[in-house]
């Protein structure tokens, strides 16, 4: 008995890493999955050749609204096209029902033998028609709900598609913006490597760096608080300085006068004695020594 082989799960394609690879992947995806309302209607179209299809479209789509929707499909043109086709199908259904009713009526009259319908058969047919109408109404309600859900889903997909297109446009601009940023990062890393030996704080991990930043902020706030307090004391110190300057001015005048008087006295003393080296103290010692010698020689009591 052959063993059943478990199917291998397909390997996931490698995820692009660089912005350039991501952009290339998005471009390939857009080229393979081009969104178009006309293309979405192709799988449910009739199985005819392209020439026959274009010829039938030229013969059937004679309204200006239909031709405009083929050239440039927009939500407004598609809505007008849908209304146009609804009117056409309503007229076609009415004509079909009228033609089939006339054909059945004529066949019933000219038939051999003629078709005779009893009142009970009419009653049964009315009951069947009522049941069929109820079923048809339920189906119409279901179809209307489905159409509404599809329209809502279509609007959501259109919004998402526009967002994807906008993101794609932004992604195309990223490589030009990333190149100077990478150059700036390279320069910052080089400068950081040069300054590591100067400041060890430049090599701290993130958490320690954040803690250091918080500590520096606290110190800055404390210095700002002290500076604010000192700034509040400046006016009082300024007034005190003005008061001291006022008191110091007479003292400065007195000091100047005293210095001038001392210089004048010194000048007079030097001029009276006969020189700078002759001093009153030396003369006093000499006089005392002479007096003591004379007293000893004359044997006088002190």
Phi and psi restraints in degrees (value plus and minus 20) as a CYANA .aco file:
   2 UNK   PHI     -95.3   -55.3
   2 UNK   PSI     118.0   158.0
   3 UNK   PHI     -96.7   -56.7
   3 UNK   PSI     120.1   160.1
   4 UNK   PHI     -97.9   -57.9
   4 UNK   PSI     110.3   150.3
   5 UNK   PHI    -109.6   -69.6
   5 UNK   PSI     110.8   150.8
   6 UNK   PHI     -96.9   -56.9
   6 UNK   PSI     110.3   150.3
   7 UNK   PHI     -85.9   -45.9
   7 UNK   PSI     116.1   156.1
   8 UNK   PHI     -99.1   -59.1
   8 UNK   PSI     117.1   157.1
   9 UNK   PHI     -92.3   -52.3
   9 UNK   PSI     115.7   155.7
  10 UNK   PHI     -85.5   -45.5
  10 UNK   PSI     121.8   161.8
  11 UNK   PHI     -91.6   -51.6
  11 UNK   PSI     118.6   158.6
  12 UNK   PHI     -91.5   -51.5
  12 UNK   PSI     117.7   157.7
  13 UNK   PHI     -84.4   -44.4
  13 UNK   PSI     127.7   167.7
  14 UNK   PHI     -82.4   -42.4
  14 UNK   PSI     115.8   155.8
  15 UNK   PHI     -97.6   -57.6
  15 UNK   PSI     112.4   152.4
  16 UNK   PHI     -87.1   -47.1
  16 UNK   PSI     123.4   163.4
  17 UNK   PHI    -122.5   -82.5
  17 UNK   PSI     -68.8   -28.8
  18 UNK   PHI    -102.9   -62.9
  18 UNK   PSI     136.3   176.3
  19 UNK   PHI     -80.2   -40.2
  19 UNK   PSI     -52.7   -12.7
  20 UNK   PHI     -84.4   -44.4
  20 UNK   PSI     -62.6   -22.6
  21 UNK   PHI     -85.3   -45.3
  21 UNK   PSI     -59.7   -19.7
  22 UNK   PHI     -82.1   -42.1
  22 UNK   PSI     -63.0   -23.0
  23 UNK   PHI     -83.6   -43.6
  23 UNK   PSI     -61.5   -21.5
  24 UNK   PHI     -83.6   -43.6
  24 UNK   PSI     -60.4   -20.4
  25 UNK   PHI     -83.2   -43.2
  25 UNK   PSI     -60.2   -20.2
  26 UNK   PHI     -86.2   -46.2
  26 UNK   PSI     -60.1   -20.1
  27 UNK   PHI     -84.1   -44.1
  27 UNK   PSI     -62.5   -22.5
  28 UNK   PHI     -83.8   -43.8
  28 UNK   PSI     -59.9   -19.9
  29 UNK   PHI     -83.9   -43.9
  29 UNK   PSI     -61.8   -21.8
  30 UNK   PHI     -87.8   -47.8
  30 UNK   PSI     -55.5   -15.5
  31 UNK   PHI     -90.0   -50.0
  31 UNK   PSI     -51.5   -11.5
  32 UNK   PHI    -104.8   -64.8
  32 UNK   PSI     -44.2    -4.2
  33 UNK   PHI    -145.0  -105.0
  33 UNK   PSI      41.4    81.4
  34 UNK   PHI     -93.3   -53.3
  34 UNK   PSI     106.9   146.9
  35 UNK   PHI    -110.4   -70.4
  35 UNK   PSI     109.2   149.2
  36 UNK   PHI    -173.7  -133.7
  36 UNK   PSI     114.8   154.8
  37 UNK   PHI     -86.1   -46.1
  37 UNK   PSI     -56.4   -16.4
  38 UNK   PHI     -87.3   -47.3
  38 UNK   PSI     -59.6   -19.6
  39 UNK   PHI     -86.1   -46.1
  39 UNK   PSI     -55.1   -15.1
  40 UNK   PHI     -85.8   -45.8
  40 UNK   PSI     -42.9    -2.9
  41 UNK   PHI    -107.3   -67.3
  41 UNK   PSI     -27.3    12.7
  42 UNK   PHI     -86.6   -46.6
  42 UNK   PSI     -60.9   -20.9
  43 UNK   PHI     -82.5   -42.5
  43 UNK   PSI     -43.7    -3.7
  44 UNK   PHI    -121.6   -81.6
  44 UNK   PSI     -11.1    28.9
  45 UNK   PHI    -100.2   -60.2
  45 UNK   PSI     145.1   185.1
  46 UNK   PHI     -89.0   -49.0
  46 UNK   PSI     134.6   174.6
  47 UNK   PHI    -107.0   -67.0
  47 UNK   PSI      59.0    99.0
  48 UNK   PHI    -149.8  -109.8
  48 UNK   PSI     148.1   188.1
  49 UNK   PHI     -92.7   -52.7
  49 UNK   PSI     143.5   183.5
  50 UNK   PHI     -85.7   -45.7
  50 UNK   PSI     -55.4   -15.4
  51 UNK   PHI     -87.8   -47.8
  51 UNK   PSI     -65.0   -25.0
  52 UNK   PHI     -84.3   -44.3
  52 UNK   PSI     -59.0   -19.0
  53 UNK   PHI     -84.2   -44.2
  53 UNK   PSI     -65.3   -25.3
  54 UNK   PHI     -85.7   -45.7
  54 UNK   PSI     -56.5   -16.5
  55 UNK   PHI     -87.1   -47.1
  55 UNK   PSI     -63.7   -23.7
  56 UNK   PHI     -85.8   -45.8
  56 UNK   PSI     -55.8   -15.8
  57 UNK   PHI     -86.0   -46.0
  57 UNK   PSI     -58.2   -18.2
  58 UNK   PHI     -88.0   -48.0
  58 UNK   PSI     -52.1   -12.1
  59 UNK   PHI     -98.8   -58.8
  59 UNK   PSI     -57.8   -17.8
  60 UNK   PHI    -107.9   -67.9
  60 UNK   PSI     -61.5   -21.5
  61 UNK   PHI    -107.8   -67.8
  61 UNK   PSI      61.2   101.2
  62 UNK   PHI    -118.3   -78.3
  62 UNK   PSI     -30.0    10.0
  63 UNK   PHI     -99.2   -59.2
  63 UNK   PSI     130.9   170.9
  64 UNK   PHI     -85.8   -45.8
  64 UNK   PSI     -53.4   -13.4
  65 UNK   PHI     -84.2   -44.2
  65 UNK   PSI     -62.4   -22.4
  66 UNK   PHI     -86.0   -46.0
  66 UNK   PSI     -65.0   -25.0
  67 UNK   PHI     -83.5   -43.5
  67 UNK   PSI     -57.1   -17.1
  68 UNK   PHI     -86.5   -46.5
  68 UNK   PSI     -55.1   -15.1
  69 UNK   PHI     -89.8   -49.8
  69 UNK   PSI     -49.2    -9.2
  70 UNK   PHI     -92.7   -52.7
  70 UNK   PSI     -62.0   -22.0
  71 UNK   PHI     -87.3   -47.3
  71 UNK   PSI     -67.8   -27.8
  72 UNK   PHI    -161.9  -121.9
  72 UNK   PSI      64.5   104.5
  73 UNK   PHI     -87.8   -47.8
  73 UNK   PSI     104.2   144.2
  74 UNK   PHI    -150.3  -110.3
  74 UNK   PSI     142.8   182.8
  75 UNK   PHI     -76.4   -36.4
  75 UNK   PSI     -58.8   -18.8
  76 UNK   PHI     -87.6   -47.6
  76 UNK   PSI     -63.6   -23.6
  77 UNK   PHI     -87.0   -47.0
  77 UNK   PSI     -56.6   -16.6
  78 UNK   PHI     -87.1   -47.1
  78 UNK   PSI     -57.4   -17.4
  79 UNK   PHI     -85.0   -45.0
  79 UNK   PSI     -62.3   -22.3
  80 UNK   PHI     -85.6   -45.6
  80 UNK   PSI     -58.4   -18.4
  81 UNK   PHI     -82.7   -42.7
  81 UNK   PSI     -61.8   -21.8
  82 UNK   PHI     -83.8   -43.8
  82 UNK   PSI     -62.9   -22.9
  83 UNK   PHI     -82.6   -42.6
  83 UNK   PSI     -60.4   -20.4
  84 UNK   PHI     -81.9   -41.9
  84 UNK   PSI     -65.0   -25.0
  85 UNK   PHI     -89.8   -49.8
  85 UNK   PSI     -54.1   -14.1
  86 UNK   PHI     -82.1   -42.1
  86 UNK   PSI     -62.8   -22.8
  87 UNK   PHI     -83.2   -43.2
  87 UNK   PSI     -62.6   -22.6
  88 UNK   PHI     -82.9   -42.9
  88 UNK   PSI     -63.5   -23.5
  89 UNK   PHI     -87.9   -47.9
  89 UNK   PSI     -53.3   -13.3
  90 UNK   PHI     -84.9   -44.9
  90 UNK   PSI     -63.5   -23.5
  91 UNK   PHI     -85.4   -45.4
  91 UNK   PSI     -60.2   -20.2
  92 UNK   PHI     -84.5   -44.5
  92 UNK   PSI     -62.1   -22.1
  93 UNK   PHI     -83.6   -43.6
  93 UNK   PSI     -62.5   -22.5
  94 UNK   PHI     -83.0   -43.0
  94 UNK   PSI     -63.3   -23.3
  95 UNK   PHI     -84.4   -44.4
  95 UNK   PSI     -59.2   -19.2
  96 UNK   PHI     -85.4   -45.4
  96 UNK   PSI     -65.8   -25.8
  97 UNK   PHI     -83.9   -43.9
  97 UNK   PSI     -60.3   -20.3
  98 UNK   PHI     -84.1   -44.1
  98 UNK   PSI     -63.6   -23.6
  99 UNK   PHI     -86.4   -46.4
  99 UNK   PSI     -62.9   -22.9
 100 UNK   PHI     -86.4   -46.4
 100 UNK   PSI     -57.6   -17.6
 101 UNK   PHI     -85.6   -45.6
 101 UNK   PSI     -64.0   -24.0
 102 UNK   PHI     -81.9   -41.9
 102 UNK   PSI     -61.9   -21.9
 103 UNK   PHI     -84.6   -44.6
 103 UNK   PSI     -62.2   -22.2
 104 UNK   PHI     -85.8   -45.8
 104 UNK   PSI     -59.2   -19.2
 105 UNK   PHI     -85.4   -45.4
 105 UNK   PSI     -62.9   -22.9
 106 UNK   PHI     -86.7   -46.7
 106 UNK   PSI     -60.7   -20.7
 107 UNK   PHI     -84.6   -44.6
 107 UNK   PSI     -54.9   -14.9
 108 UNK   PHI     -88.4   -48.4
 108 UNK   PSI     -52.0   -12.0
 109 UNK   PHI     -98.7   -58.7
 109 UNK   PSI     -66.3   -26.3
 110 UNK   PHI    -107.1   -67.1
 110 UNK   PSI     -19.1    20.9
 111 UNK   PHI     -90.8   -50.8
 111 UNK   PSI     139.2   179.2
 112 UNK   PHI    -148.3  -108.3
 112 UNK   PSI      84.7   124.7
 113 UNK   PHI     -99.5   -59.5
 113 UNK   PSI     140.2   180.2
 114 UNK   PHI     -85.8   -45.8
 114 UNK   PSI     129.1   169.1
 115 UNK   PHI    -100.4   -60.4
 115 UNK   PSI     101.8   141.8
 116 UNK   PHI    -133.2   -93.2
 116 UNK   PSI     106.0   146.0
 117 UNK   PHI    -127.4   -87.4
 117 UNK   PSI     109.2   149.2
 118 UNK   PHI    -105.1   -65.1
 118 UNK   PSI     141.0   181.0
 119 UNK   PHI     -80.4   -40.4
 119 UNK   PSI     -53.3   -13.3
 120 UNK   PHI     -86.5   -46.5
 120 UNK   PSI     -57.4   -17.4
 121 UNK   PHI     -86.1   -46.1
 121 UNK   PSI     -58.2   -18.2
 122 UNK   PHI     -83.0   -43.0
 122 UNK   PSI     -60.5   -20.5
 123 UNK   PHI     -84.8   -44.8
 123 UNK   PSI     -64.0   -24.0
 124 UNK   PHI     -82.3   -42.3
 124 UNK   PSI     -59.7   -19.7
 125 UNK   PHI     -86.1   -46.1
 125 UNK   PSI     -58.0   -18.0
 126 UNK   PHI     -84.0   -44.0
 126 UNK   PSI     -58.8   -18.8
 127 UNK   PHI     -84.9   -44.9
 127 UNK   PSI     -61.3   -21.3
 128 UNK   PHI     -84.2   -44.2
 128 UNK   PSI     -60.4   -20.4
 129 UNK   PHI     -83.8   -43.8
 129 UNK   PSI     -60.1   -20.1
 130 UNK   PHI     -83.6   -43.6
 130 UNK   PSI     -62.2   -22.2
 131 UNK   PHI     -84.5   -44.5
 131 UNK   PSI     -62.1   -22.1
 132 UNK   PHI     -85.2   -45.2
 132 UNK   PSI     -57.6   -17.6
 133 UNK   PHI     -85.0   -45.0
 133 UNK   PSI     -60.1   -20.1
 134 UNK   PHI     -82.8   -42.8
 134 UNK   PSI     -63.7   -23.7
 135 UNK   PHI     -83.1   -43.1
 135 UNK   PSI     -61.5   -21.5
 136 UNK   PHI     -84.6   -44.6
 136 UNK   PSI     -59.4   -19.4
 137 UNK   PHI     -84.1   -44.1
 137 UNK   PSI     -61.0   -21.0
 138 UNK   PHI     -83.3   -43.3
 138 UNK   PSI     -61.2   -21.2
 139 UNK   PHI     -84.7   -44.7
 139 UNK   PSI     -59.6   -19.6
 140 UNK   PHI     -83.4   -43.4
 140 UNK   PSI     -60.7   -20.7
 141 UNK   PHI     -83.1   -43.1
 141 UNK   PSI     -62.4   -22.4
 142 UNK   PHI     -83.0   -43.0
 142 UNK   PSI     -62.8   -22.8
 143 UNK   PHI     -85.0   -45.0
 143 UNK   PSI     -60.8   -20.8
 144 UNK   PHI     -82.6   -42.6
 144 UNK   PSI     -61.8   -21.8
 145 UNK   PHI     -84.2   -44.2
 145 UNK   PSI     -61.2   -21.2
 146 UNK   PHI     -83.5   -43.5
 146 UNK   PSI     -62.7   -22.7
 147 UNK   PHI     -83.5   -43.5
 147 UNK   PSI     -61.6   -21.6
 148 UNK   PHI     -83.4   -43.4
 148 UNK   PSI     -61.9   -21.9
 149 UNK   PHI     -84.0   -44.0
 149 UNK   PSI     -59.7   -19.7
 150 UNK   PHI     -85.7   -45.7
 150 UNK   PSI     -60.5   -20.5
 151 UNK   PHI     -83.7   -43.7
 151 UNK   PSI     -62.3   -22.3
 152 UNK   PHI     -83.5   -43.5
 152 UNK   PSI     -62.8   -22.8
 153 UNK   PHI     -85.0   -45.0
 153 UNK   PSI     -56.9   -16.9
 154 UNK   PHI     -84.5   -44.5
 154 UNK   PSI     -60.3   -20.3
 155 UNK   PHI     -84.2   -44.2
 155 UNK   PSI     -61.3   -21.3
 156 UNK   PHI     -82.2   -42.2
 156 UNK   PSI     -63.7   -23.7
 157 UNK   PHI     -86.3   -46.3
 157 UNK   PSI     -56.7   -16.7
 158 UNK   PHI     -84.4   -44.4
 158 UNK   PSI     -61.9   -21.9
 159 UNK   PHI     -83.9   -43.9
 159 UNK   PSI     -61.8   -21.8
 160 UNK   PHI     -85.5   -45.5
 160 UNK   PSI     -57.5   -17.5
 161 UNK   PHI     -85.0   -45.0
 161 UNK   PSI     -61.1   -21.1
 162 UNK   PHI     -84.1   -44.1
 162 UNK   PSI     -60.0   -20.0
 163 UNK   PHI     -83.4   -43.4
 163 UNK   PSI     -59.6   -19.6
 164 UNK   PHI     -85.1   -45.1
 164 UNK   PSI     -60.3   -20.3
 165 UNK   PHI     -83.7   -43.7
 165 UNK   PSI     -60.5   -20.5
 166 UNK   PHI     -85.5   -45.5
 166 UNK   PSI     -62.9   -22.9
 167 UNK   PHI     -84.3   -44.3
 167 UNK   PSI     -55.5   -15.5
 168 UNK   PHI     -84.9   -44.9
 168 UNK   PSI     -62.1   -22.1
 169 UNK   PHI     -82.3   -42.3
 169 UNK   PSI     -61.3   -21.3
 170 UNK   PHI     -85.3   -45.3
 170 UNK   PSI     -57.8   -17.8
 171 UNK   PHI     -85.5   -45.5
 171 UNK   PSI     -53.6   -13.6
 172 UNK   PHI     -86.6   -46.6
 172 UNK   PSI     -47.2    -7.2
 173 UNK   PHI    -104.5   -64.5
 173 UNK   PSI     -34.8     5.2
 174 UNK   PHI     -84.9   -44.9
 174 UNK   PSI     -63.8   -23.8
 175 UNK   PHI     -75.7   -35.7
 175 UNK   PSI     -59.8   -19.8
 176 UNK   PHI     -86.7   -46.7
 176 UNK   PSI     -50.4   -10.4
 177 UNK   PHI    -103.8   -63.8
 177 UNK   PSI     -47.2    -7.2
 178 UNK   PHI     -95.5   -55.5
 178 UNK   PSI     -53.3   -13.3
 179 UNK   PHI     -78.8   -38.8
 179 UNK   PSI     -71.5   -31.5
 180 UNK   PHI     -85.1   -45.1
 180 UNK   PSI     -51.3   -11.3
 181 UNK   PHI     -86.7   -46.7
 181 UNK   PSI     -61.2   -21.2
 182 UNK   PHI     -83.0   -43.0
 182 UNK   PSI     -58.6   -18.6
 183 UNK   PHI     -84.4   -44.4
 183 UNK   PSI     -61.1   -21.1
 184 UNK   PHI     -84.6   -44.6
 184 UNK   PSI     -59.3   -19.3
 185 UNK   PHI     -84.2   -44.2
 185 UNK   PSI     -60.0   -20.0
 186 UNK   PHI     -83.1   -43.1
 186 UNK   PSI     -63.5   -23.5
 187 UNK   PHI     -84.9   -44.9
 187 UNK   PSI     -59.9   -19.9
 188 UNK   PHI     -84.1   -44.1
 188 UNK   PSI     -59.4   -19.4
 189 UNK   PHI     -85.4   -45.4
 189 UNK   PSI     -59.5   -19.5
 190 UNK   PHI     -84.7   -44.7
 190 UNK   PSI     -65.1   -25.1
 191 UNK   PHI     -84.6   -44.6
 191 UNK   PSI     -55.8   -15.8
 192 UNK   PHI     -85.3   -45.3
 192 UNK   PSI     -60.9   -20.9
 193 UNK   PHI     -85.7   -45.7
 193 UNK   PSI     -53.5   -13.5
 194 UNK   PHI     -92.5   -52.5
 194 UNK   PSI     -50.0   -10.0
 195 UNK   PHI    -115.5   -75.5
 195 UNK   PSI     -19.5    20.5
 196 UNK   PHI     -83.7   -43.7
 196 UNK   PSI     -61.5   -21.5
 197 UNK   PHI     -92.5   -52.5
 197 UNK   PSI     -40.5    -0.5
 198 UNK   PHI    -100.7   -60.7
 198 UNK   PSI     -60.1   -20.1
 199 UNK   PHI    -153.3  -113.3
 199 UNK   PSI      87.8   127.8
 200 UNK   PHI     -84.9   -44.9
 200 UNK   PSI     -41.3    -1.3
 201 UNK   PHI     -86.3   -46.3
 201 UNK   PSI     -37.9     2.1
 202 UNK   PHI     -91.9   -51.9
 202 UNK   PSI     -33.1     6.9
 203 UNK   PHI    -129.4   -89.4
 203 UNK   PSI      -1.9    38.1
 204 UNK   PHI     -97.1   -57.1
 204 UNK   PSI     131.8   171.8
 205 UNK   PHI     -88.7   -48.7
 205 UNK   PSI     154.8   194.8
 206 UNK   PHI     -82.7   -42.7
 206 UNK   PSI     -67.0   -27.0
 207 UNK   PHI     -84.5   -44.5
 207 UNK   PSI     -64.2   -24.2
 208 UNK   PHI     -86.2   -46.2
 208 UNK   PSI     -55.0   -15.0
 209 UNK   PHI     -83.6   -43.6
 209 UNK   PSI     -62.7   -22.7
 210 UNK   PHI     -84.2   -44.2
 210 UNK   PSI     -60.2   -20.2
 211 UNK   PHI     -83.0   -43.0
 211 UNK   PSI     -61.2   -21.2
 212 UNK   PHI     -84.5   -44.5
 212 UNK   PSI     -59.9   -19.9
 213 UNK   PHI     -82.5   -42.5
 213 UNK   PSI     -62.4   -22.4
 214 UNK   PHI     -83.4   -43.4
 214 UNK   PSI     -60.3   -20.3
 215 UNK   PHI     -83.9   -43.9
 215 UNK   PSI     -63.1   -23.1
 216 UNK   PHI     -84.7   -44.7
 216 UNK   PSI     -55.8   -15.8
 217 UNK   PHI     -86.0   -46.0
 217 UNK   PSI     -60.5   -20.5
 218 UNK   PHI     -83.4   -43.4
 218 UNK   PSI     -62.6   -22.6
 219 UNK   PHI     -83.8   -43.8
 219 UNK   PSI     -59.4   -19.4
 220 UNK   PHI     -83.7   -43.7
 220 UNK   PSI     -62.0   -22.0
 221 UNK   PHI     -83.7   -43.7
 221 UNK   PSI     -59.5   -19.5
 222 UNK   PHI     -85.4   -45.4
 222 UNK   PSI     -61.9   -21.9
 223 UNK   PHI     -85.3   -45.3
 223 UNK   PSI     -58.6   -18.6
 224 UNK   PHI     -83.5   -43.5
 224 UNK   PSI     -57.9   -17.9
 225 UNK   PHI     -86.4   -46.4
 225 UNK   PSI     -64.1   -24.1
 226 UNK   PHI     -84.2   -44.2
 226 UNK   PSI     -59.8   -19.8
 227 UNK   PHI     -83.4   -43.4
 227 UNK   PSI     -58.1   -18.1
 228 UNK   PHI     -85.1   -45.1
 228 UNK   PSI     -61.4   -21.4
 229 UNK   PHI     -83.7   -43.7
 229 UNK   PSI     -62.2   -22.2
 230 UNK   PHI     -85.6   -45.6
 230 UNK   PSI     -57.0   -17.0
 231 UNK   PHI     -85.0   -45.0
 231 UNK   PSI     -51.8   -11.8
 232 UNK   PHI     -89.5   -49.5
 232 UNK   PSI     -49.4    -9.4
 233 UNK   PHI    -103.4   -63.4
 233 UNK   PSI     -30.5     9.5
 234 UNK   PHI     -81.5   -41.5
 234 UNK   PSI     -66.8   -26.8
 235 UNK   PHI     -79.1   -39.1
 235 UNK   PSI     -61.4   -21.4
 236 UNK   PHI     -85.3   -45.3
 236 UNK   PSI     -63.5   -23.5
 237 UNK   PHI     -84.6   -44.6
 237 UNK   PSI     -53.4   -13.4
 238 UNK   PHI     -86.2   -46.2
 238 UNK   PSI     -61.2   -21.2
 239 UNK   PHI     -85.5   -45.5
 239 UNK   PSI     -60.3   -20.3
 240 UNK   PHI     -84.6   -44.6
 240 UNK   PSI     -58.2   -18.2
 241 UNK   PHI     -84.6   -44.6
 241 UNK   PSI     -60.6   -20.6
 242 UNK   PHI     -83.7   -43.7
 242 UNK   PSI     -59.9   -19.9
 243 UNK   PHI     -83.9   -43.9
 243 UNK   PSI     -64.4   -24.4
 244 UNK   PHI     -85.3   -45.3
 244 UNK   PSI     -56.5   -16.5
 245 UNK   PHI     -85.4   -45.4
 245 UNK   PSI     -57.0   -17.0
 246 UNK   PHI     -84.8   -44.8
 246 UNK   PSI     -62.1   -22.1
 247 UNK   PHI     -91.2   -51.2
 247 UNK   PSI     -49.7    -9.7
 248 UNK   PHI     -96.5   -56.5
 248 UNK   PSI     -45.1    -5.1
 249 UNK   PHI     -82.6   -42.6
 249 UNK   PSI     -66.3   -26.3
 250 UNK   PHI     -83.3   -43.3
 250 UNK   PSI     -57.0   -17.0
 251 UNK   PHI     -84.8   -44.8
 251 UNK   PSI     -57.7   -17.7
 252 UNK   PHI     -84.2   -44.2
 252 UNK   PSI     -60.0   -20.0
 253 UNK   PHI     -84.4   -44.4
 253 UNK   PSI     -63.3   -23.3
 254 UNK   PHI     -84.1   -44.1
 254 UNK   PSI     -61.2   -21.2
 255 UNK   PHI     -83.2   -43.2
 255 UNK   PSI     -59.9   -19.9
 256 UNK   PHI     -83.9   -43.9
 256 UNK   PSI     -63.6   -23.6
 257 UNK   PHI     -84.7   -44.7
 257 UNK   PSI     -61.5   -21.5
 258 UNK   PHI     -83.6   -43.6
 258 UNK   PSI     -61.0   -21.0
 259 UNK   PHI     -82.5   -42.5
 259 UNK   PSI     -62.2   -22.2
 260 UNK   PHI     -85.4   -45.4
 260 UNK   PSI     -60.2   -20.2
 261 UNK   PHI     -86.0   -46.0
 261 UNK   PSI     -60.1   -20.1
 262 UNK   PHI     -84.5   -44.5
 262 UNK   PSI     -60.3   -20.3
 263 UNK   PHI     -84.8   -44.8
 263 UNK   PSI     -61.2   -21.2
 264 UNK   PHI     -84.9   -44.9
 264 UNK   PSI     -60.3   -20.3
 265 UNK   PHI     -85.7   -45.7
 265 UNK   PSI     -60.8   -20.8
 266 UNK   PHI     -83.3   -43.3
 266 UNK   PSI     -60.8   -20.8
 267 UNK   PHI     -83.6   -43.6
 267 UNK   PSI     -62.2   -22.2
 268 UNK   PHI     -86.1   -46.1
 268 UNK   PSI     -60.5   -20.5
 269 UNK   PHI     -84.1   -44.1
 269 UNK   PSI     -63.4   -23.4
 270 UNK   PHI     -84.2   -44.2
 270 UNK   PSI     -58.4   -18.4
 271 UNK   PHI     -89.8   -49.8
 271 UNK   PSI     -54.2   -14.2
 272 UNK   PHI     -95.1   -55.1
 272 UNK   PSI     -60.6   -20.6
 273 UNK   PHI     -97.8   -57.8
 273 UNK   PSI     -57.1   -17.1
 274 UNK   PHI      97.4   137.4
 274 UNK   PSI     -14.6    25.4
 275 UNK   PHI     146.6   186.6
 275 UNK   PSI     147.0   187.0
 276 UNK   PHI     -93.6   -53.6
 276 UNK   PSI     -50.6   -10.6
 277 UNK   PHI     -98.6   -58.6
 277 UNK   PSI     -42.4    -2.4
 278 UNK   PHI     -99.1   -59.1
 278 UNK   PSI     102.8   142.8
 279 UNK   PHI    -146.0  -106.0
 279 UNK   PSI     130.4   170.4
 280 UNK   PHI     -83.4   -43.4
 280 UNK   PSI     -54.1   -14.1
 281 UNK   PHI     -87.1   -47.1
 281 UNK   PSI     -62.0   -22.0
 282 UNK   PHI     -84.6   -44.6
 282 UNK   PSI     -59.9   -19.9
 283 UNK   PHI     -85.5   -45.5
 283 UNK   PSI     -56.3   -16.3
 284 UNK   PHI     -84.7   -44.7
 284 UNK   PSI     -63.2   -23.2
 285 UNK   PHI     -83.3   -43.3
 285 UNK   PSI     -58.0   -18.0
 286 UNK   PHI     -85.8   -45.8
 286 UNK   PSI     -63.3   -23.3
 287 UNK   PHI     -83.2   -43.2
 287 UNK   PSI     -60.5   -20.5
 288 UNK   PHI     -86.0   -46.0
 288 UNK   PSI     -61.4   -21.4
 289 UNK   PHI     -83.9   -43.9
 289 UNK   PSI     -59.3   -19.3
 290 UNK   PHI     -86.7   -46.7
 290 UNK   PSI     -60.5   -20.5
 291 UNK   PHI     -82.7   -42.7
 291 UNK   PSI     -62.3   -22.3
 292 UNK   PHI     -85.7   -45.7
 292 UNK   PSI     -56.6   -16.6
 293 UNK   PHI     -87.3   -47.3
 293 UNK   PSI     -62.5   -22.5
 294 UNK   PHI     -85.2   -45.2
 294 UNK   PSI     -59.7   -19.7
 295 UNK   PHI     -83.9   -43.9
 295 UNK   PSI     -60.3   -20.3
 296 UNK   PHI     -86.5   -46.5
 296 UNK   PSI     -61.1   -21.1
 297 UNK   PHI     -88.4   -48.4
 297 UNK   PSI     -59.2   -19.2
 298 UNK   PHI    -109.6   -69.6
 298 UNK   PSI     -21.6    18.4
 299 UNK   PHI      32.5    72.5
 299 UNK   PSI      30.1    70.1
 300 UNK   PHI    -116.0   -76.0
 300 UNK   PSI     123.5   163.5
 301 UNK   PHI     -99.6   -59.6
 301 UNK   PSI     127.3   167.3
